[in-house]
Amino acid sequence: MSATPRRHKKPLSPARQWIEYAGIRALLGALRAMPLERSSDLMAKLVGAGVLVSARLRHVGMDNLKRAFPERDERWHREVLRGSFRSLGRLAAEVAWFDDLRPGNIRERIGFTSPESEHHWRNIVRGRRQIIATGHFGNWELFAQAQGLMGHPIHIVHRPLKNARLDDLLNDLRSRAGTDVIYKHAAAREILRLLRADEMVAIPIDQHAIGTQGTPIPFFGRLAATTTAPVRLSQLTRAPLSVAVLVRRGETNQHDILVRPPIEPPPPTRSETVLRDVMTRVNLEFEEVVRQYPEQWLWMHRRWRLG
């Protein structure tokens, strides 16, 4: 890892951390005891039921979908939310099977959504510095995992989990494929160093940015507290910026890399308006991806908290 881990400011109690950790380890073991397709289908059904079980997550997800897609009816909103839960379940099953992924078989699971996406990705991994704006879409953990196995290790910015044991477990799984974790508290200086060394850095842009870290940027027509760090870093290092995600093929365990056209670094100016304008374009690029595959984004997150 690129920096010493800093634990969450509000960690869980040691007892709860251990209970959750033991439960997750047992679940991963149980999923490994059955074929991937079976465990994936099982988790899709179990987590898909969360739309019925969790009133809070259902309320957040339905509210987000109604505001993002006001032209769609409630049945469509429910189906998309259920698909989002199911996608999360399949992600969990696939994580349990990460140990079976190798450089020799990763391309059996990973392709590209189009020749254009493949072209953009080939340009990205040729060895020059690049910032990847991504988010909690499809199997975002496999997206990072695949890059290392395909010969292009990626550095990802990570916000520590409240459960330190699970945080360590997740990052251990990531590191096995060469994925390097940059803890958020030390991100700016470390990312600058990596980009100047022509490395590739992935920054999630779809979470609510806390306090002064967030700038009101439109997303689905509503202001959302958004980090402008990708644009600022692009400006400082002259690194191009691209929106990229991993798209699941229907209800299968096959995936495709989707890359939007690169956005060139903004001019070297202190203007905050320039940063907001470029980040607005980045948000729009990510929004277009979500509109194309709405069931693959994490609608249960409270993304919009600015009213």
C-alpha positions as CSV (number, residue, x, y, z in Angstrom):
1,M,0.0,0.0,0.0
2,S,1.1,3.5,-0.7
3,A,0.5,4.9,2.7
4,T,0.0,3.8,6.3
5,P,-3.7,3.0,6.9
6,R,-5.6,5.5,8.8
7,R,-8.6,4.0,10.5
8,H,-12.1,5.3,10.2
9,K,-12.8,8.3,12.5
10,K,-15.8,6.4,13.9
11,P,-14.7,2.8,14.0
12,L,-17.0,0.0,15.2
13,S,-16.5,-1.6,18.6
14,P,-13.8,-4.4,18.6
15,A,-16.5,-7.0,19.4
16,R,-18.7,-5.9,16.5
17,Q,-15.7,-5.8,14.2
18,W,-14.8,-9.4,15.0
19,I,-18.4,-10.6,14.6
20,E,-18.8,-9.0,11.2
21,Y,-15.3,-10.1,10.1
22,A,-16.0,-13.7,11.1
23,G,-19.4,-13.6,9.3
24,I,-17.9,-12.3,6.1
25,R,-15.1,-14.9,6.2
26,A,-17.6,-17.6,6.7
27,L,-19.8,-16.3,3.8
28,L,-16.8,-16.1,1.5
29,G,-15.9,-19.7,2.4
30,A,-19.4,-20.9,1.8
31,L,-19.5,-19.2,-1.6
32,R,-16.2,-20.8,-2.6
33,A,-17.7,-24.2,-1.8
34,M,-20.1,-24.1,-4.7
35,P,-19.5,-23.3,-8.4
36,L,-19.2,-19.6,-9.3
37,E,-22.4,-19.5,-11.3
38,R,-24.4,-21.1,-8.6
39,S,-23.0,-18.9,-5.8
40,S,-23.6,-15.8,-8.0
41,D,-27.2,-16.7,-8.7
42,L,-27.8,-17.4,-5.0
43,M,-26.3,-14.1,-3.9
44,A,-28.3,-12.2,-6.5
45,K,-31.5,-13.7,-5.1
46,L,-30.5,-13.1,-1.4
47,V,-29.3,-9.6,-1.8
48,G,-32.0,-8.8,-4.4
49,A,-34.5,-9.5,-1.6
50,G,-33.0,-6.5,0.2
51,V,-35.3,-4.2,-1.8
52,L,-38.1,-5.8,0.2
53,V,-36.3,-6.3,3.5
54,S,-34.5,-3.0,4.1
55,A,-37.0,-0.1,4.3
56,R,-34.3,2.5,4.6
57,L,-32.3,1.4,1.6
58,R,-35.5,0.9,-0.4
59,H,-36.6,4.5,0.4
60,V,-33.2,6.0,-0.5
61,G,-33.0,4.1,-3.7
62,M,-36.5,4.8,-4.9
63,D,-36.2,8.4,-4.0
64,N,-33.0,8.7,-6.0
65,L,-34.5,6.9,-9.0
66,K,-37.6,8.9,-9.1
67,R,-35.7,12.1,-9.1
68,A,-33.1,10.9,-11.6
69,F,-35.7,9.4,-14.0
70,P,-39.0,11.3,-13.4
71,E,-40.3,10.2,-16.8
72,R,-40.3,6.5,-15.8
73,D,-43.1,4.8,-13.8
74,E,-42.8,3.3,-10.3
75,R,-42.6,-0.2,-11.6
76,W,-39.5,0.6,-13.7
77,H,-38.0,2.3,-10.6
78,R,-38.6,-0.9,-8.5
79,E,-37.1,-3.1,-11.2
80,V,-34.0,-1.0,-11.5
81,L,-33.5,-0.9,-7.8
82,R,-33.9,-4.6,-7.5
83,G,-31.3,-5.0,-10.3
84,S,-29.0,-2.8,-8.3
85,F,-29.3,-5.1,-5.3
86,R,-28.9,-8.2,-7.4
87,S,-25.7,-6.7,-9.0
88,L,-24.3,-6.1,-5.5
89,G,-25.0,-9.8,-4.6
90,R,-23.2,-11.0,-7.7
91,L,-20.2,-8.8,-6.8
92,A,-19.9,-10.5,-3.4
93,A,-19.9,-14.0,-5.0
94,E,-17.3,-13.0,-7.5
95,V,-15.0,-11.5,-4.8
96,A,-15.1,-14.9,-3.1
97,W,-13.6,-16.4,-6.3
98,F,-10.9,-13.8,-6.9
99,D,-8.2,-16.4,-6.0
100,D,-9.1,-18.4,-9.1
101,L,-8.3,-15.4,-11.4
102,R,-5.0,-15.5,-13.2
103,P,-3.3,-13.5,-16.0
104,G,-3.9,-16.6,-18.2
105,N,-7.7,-16.7,-17.7
106,I,-8.8,-13.1,-16.9
107,R,-9.5,-12.3,-20.5
108,E,-12.1,-15.1,-20.5
109,R,-14.1,-13.0,-18.1
110,I,-13.3,-9.5,-19.3
111,G,-13.8,-7.8,-22.7
112,F,-14.7,-4.4,-24.0
113,T,-18.1,-2.8,-24.7
114,S,-17.0,-1.6,-28.1
115,P,-14.0,-1.1,-30.3
116,E,-13.9,2.5,-29.2
117,S,-13.6,1.6,-25.6
118,E,-10.8,-0.9,-26.4
119,H,-9.0,1.8,-28.4
120,H,-9.3,4.3,-25.5
121,W,-8.1,1.7,-23.0
122,R,-5.1,0.7,-25.1
123,N,-4.1,4.4,-25.2
124,I,-4.5,4.7,-21.4
125,V,-2.3,1.7,-20.6
126,R,0.6,2.5,-22.9
127,G,2.5,3.8,-19.9
128,R,1.7,7.5,-19.7
129,R,0.1,9.1,-16.7
130,Q,-3.7,8.8,-16.5
131,I,-6.5,9.6,-14.1
132,I,-9.5,7.2,-14.2
133,A,-12.7,8.7,-12.8
134,T,-14.8,5.8,-11.8
135,G,-17.5,4.8,-9.2
136,H,-19.5,2.1,-7.5
137,F,-20.8,0.6,-10.7
138,G,-21.0,-3.0,-11.8
139,N,-18.3,-5.1,-10.1
140,W,-16.0,-2.2,-9.2
141,E,-13.7,-4.5,-7.3
142,L,-13.2,-6.8,-10.3
143,F,-12.5,-3.7,-12.4
144,A,-9.4,-2.9,-10.3
145,Q,-8.5,-6.6,-9.9
146,A,-8.6,-7.2,-13.7
147,Q,-6.1,-4.4,-14.5
148,G,-3.3,-5.9,-12.4
149,L,-3.9,-9.4,-13.9
150,M,-4.0,-7.9,-17.4
151,G,-0.5,-6.4,-16.8
152,H,-1.5,-2.9,-15.9
153,P,-1.7,-2.5,-12.1
154,I,-3.8,0.4,-10.9
155,H,-3.6,2.6,-7.9
156,I,-7.0,3.3,-6.3
157,V,-8.1,5.9,-3.7
158,H,-9.8,4.2,-0.8
159,R,-11.9,5.5,2.1
160,P,-11.3,3.3,5.2
161,L,-14.2,1.1,6.3
162,K,-15.5,1.4,9.8
163,N,-14.5,-2.2,10.4
164,A,-10.7,-2.3,10.4
165,R,-10.6,-6.1,10.1
166,L,-12.8,-6.0,7.0
167,D,-10.8,-3.1,5.6
168,D,-7.6,-5.1,5.9
169,L,-9.3,-8.2,4.4
170,L,-10.5,-6.2,1.4
171,N,-7.2,-4.5,0.7
172,D,-5.4,-7.9,1.0
173,L,-7.7,-9.2,-1.7
174,R,-6.9,-6.2,-3.8
175,S,-3.2,-6.4,-3.4
176,R,-3.0,-10.0,-4.6
177,A,-3.5,-8.8,-8.2
178,G,-1.1,-5.9,-7.8
179,T,-3.8,-3.3,-7.0
180,D,-2.2,-0.5,-4.9
181,V,-4.4,1.2,-2.3
182,I,-4.0,4.9,-1.6
183,Y,-5.6,5.9,1.7
184,K,-7.7,9.0,1.3
185,H,-6.0,11.0,4.1
186,A,-2.7,10.9,2.2
187,A,-4.1,10.8,-1.3
188,A,-3.1,14.2,-2.8
189,R,0.7,14.0,-2.3
190,E,0.9,10.3,-3.2
191,I,-1.2,10.7,-6.3
192,L,1.0,13.6,-7.5
193,R,4.0,11.4,-7.0
194,L,2.5,8.5,-8.9
195,L,1.2,10.5,-11.8
196,R,4.6,12.2,-12.3
197,A,6.0,8.7,-12.5
198,D,3.5,8.0,-15.3
199,E,1.3,5.7,-13.3
200,M,-2.5,5.1,-13.6
201,V,-4.7,6.3,-10.7
202,A,-8.4,5.6,-10.2
203,I,-10.5,8.0,-8.2
204,P,-14.2,7.3,-7.3
205,I,-16.3,10.3,-8.0
206,D,-19.8,9.0,-7.2
207,Q,-19.8,9.3,-3.4
208,H,-21.0,12.3,-1.3
209,A,-17.9,14.4,-0.6
210,I,-17.9,15.4,3.0
211,G,-17.5,19.1,4.2
212,T,-15.0,21.2,2.4
213,Q,-14.0,18.3,0.2
214,G,-17.2,18.6,-1.8
215,T,-18.2,21.2,-4.5
216,P,-21.8,21.4,-5.7
217,I,-21.7,19.9,-9.2
218,P,-24.8,18.8,-11.2
219,F,-25.5,15.1,-11.4
220,F,-28.8,14.0,-13.0
221,G,-29.8,17.6,-12.9
222,R,-29.4,18.0,-9.1
223,L,-26.4,19.5,-7.2
224,A,-24.3,16.8,-5.5
225,A,-21.3,17.4,-3.3
226,T,-18.5,16.2,-5.6
227,T,-14.8,16.0,-5.3
228,T,-12.9,18.1,-7.8
229,A,-9.6,16.4,-7.0
230,P,-9.5,14.5,-10.3
231,V,-9.6,17.8,-12.3
232,R,-7.2,19.6,-10.0
233,L,-4.7,16.7,-10.2
234,S,-5.1,16.6,-14.0
235,Q,-4.4,20.3,-14.1
236,L,-1.2,20.0,-12.0
237,T,0.3,16.9,-13.7
238,R,-1.1,17.4,-17.2
239,A,-2.6,13.9,-17.0
240,P,-5.6,13.2,-19.2
241,L,-8.8,12.2,-17.4
242,S,-11.1,9.4,-18.5
243,V,-14.4,8.0,-17.1
244,A,-14.2,4.2,-17.0
245,V,-16.2,1.4,-15.5
246,L,-16.7,-2.4,-15.7
247,V,-20.1,-3.3,-17.2
248,R,-21.7,-6.7,-16.4
249,R,-23.2,-8.6,-19.3
250,G,-26.8,-9.1,-18.3
251,E,-27.0,-11.5,-15.4
252,T,-23.8,-13.4,-16.2
253,N,-20.3,-13.4,-14.7
254,Q,-18.9,-11.9,-17.8
255,H,-17.9,-8.2,-18.0
256,D,-16.8,-5.5,-20.4
257,I,-14.6,-2.5,-19.8
258,L,-16.3,0.8,-20.9
259,V,-14.1,3.9,-21.4
260,R,-15.4,7.3,-22.3
261,P,-13.3,9.6,-24.6
262,P,-10.4,11.3,-22.6
263,I,-10.8,14.8,-21.3
264,E,-7.7,16.9,-21.7
265,P,-6.2,18.7,-18.6
266,P,-7.7,22.1,-18.0
267,P,-5.4,25.2,-18.5
268,P,-3.0,26.2,-15.6
269,T,-5.3,28.7,-13.9
270,R,-6.4,29.3,-10.4
271,S,-10.0,29.8,-11.5
272,E,-12.4,27.6,-9.5
273,T,-14.9,28.1,-12.2
274,V,-12.7,26.2,-14.7
275,L,-12.4,23.3,-12.2
276,R,-16.2,23.2,-11.7
277,D,-16.8,23.3,-15.5
278,V,-14.5,20.4,-16.2
279,M,-15.8,18.4,-13.2
280,T,-19.4,19.0,-14.5
281,R,-18.3,17.4,-17.8
282,V,-16.8,14.5,-15.9
283,N,-20.1,14.0,-13.9
284,L,-22.1,14.2,-17.1
285,E,-19.9,11.5,-18.7
286,F,-20.5,9.2,-15.7
287,E,-24.2,10.1,-15.7
288,E,-24.4,8.9,-19.4
289,V,-22.9,5.6,-18.4
290,V,-25.4,5.2,-15.5
291,R,-28.3,6.1,-17.8
292,Q,-27.2,3.4,-20.2
293,Y,-27.0,0.7,-17.5
294,P,-29.0,2.1,-14.6
295,E,-29.4,-1.3,-12.7
296,Q,-25.6,-1.5,-12.3
297,W,-25.1,1.7,-10.2
298,L,-25.4,1.8,-6.4
299,W,-28.7,3.7,-6.1
300,M,-28.9,3.0,-2.3
301,H,-26.2,5.5,-1.5
302,R,-27.3,9.0,-0.3
303,R,-25.6,10.8,-3.2
304,W,-27.7,13.9,-3.0
305,R,-27.6,15.7,0.4
306,L,-27.7,19.3,-0.7
307,G,-31.5,19.5,-0.8
